[in-house]
Amino acid sequence: MPKNQGAPQTLSDLLNIDYGISFWKVYAEEMPEIQAILKQFPWARVGGDGAFSYELTLAMRHLLGKGSKFGWWTTEERDPNITMKQLISTTGRPRPPTLAWGSILLSDKHFGEKSGWTLPKEEIPWLSFGQGRAAPSFPPVFEHNWTSYYKWRGLPLKSIAVLLLH
């Protein structure tokens, strides 16, 4: 696909030298920042290529799958009505695939905090307090990093809640 002919329409167009280089350049520039964030958490594993596997992390915690038993972690199918053109921003940089996220919110019954997070209770960033759970200080006082946020919220760093809080 020649330069300046619009956004790529297919995956092969995206991988084409004219478009692919800008995507991988941005990815490489952001990688050190992402790795620095991941190093704050004992559960985060970075592969030899420097990449983090979200799916592997969920699978290791038995949170990878589809359906209500996975709570807010449930995966959903890519919306088949979304075209490759719609996945590419106006700058020519790819965006994550648009999924049918949130469709579970259309059901009559919604998750509570425990059933939504499906994490051990000490790893949940609760919104309801009492019953032995004290609310975090207000106004919030923490540095601009996840370690400080977790400390303020009273969460152990072993909690993978950050993956939904991001």
BELNORDA-V871501 format. One record per backbone hydrogen bond with DSSP energy under -0.5 kcal/mol. NH is the residue of the N-H (numbers start at 0). CO is the residue of the C=O. If there is no record, write none. Layout:
nh={NH NH}
co={CO CO}
This chain:
nh={4 13 14 15 15 18 19 20 22 23 24 25 26 27 28 29 30 31 33 34 35 36 37 38 39 40 43 46 49 52 53 56 57 58 59 60 60 61 62 63 64 69 70 71 72 73 74 78 81 82 86 86 87 87 88 91 94 98 99 100 102 104 105 106 115 116 117 122 123 125 129 132 133 144 148 149 150 151 152 153 153 154 155 158 162 163 164 165}
co={1 9 10 11 12 15 15 16 18 19 20 21 22 23 24 25 26 27 29 30 31 32 33 34 36 37 40 50 46 44 51 52 53 54 55 56 57 58 57 57 62 66 67 115 69 70 64 97 78 80 82 83 83 84 92 88 86 96 76 98 99 101 102 103 111 112 113 119 120 123 132 129 131 142 144 145 146 147 148 149 150 149 121 155 159 160 160 161}
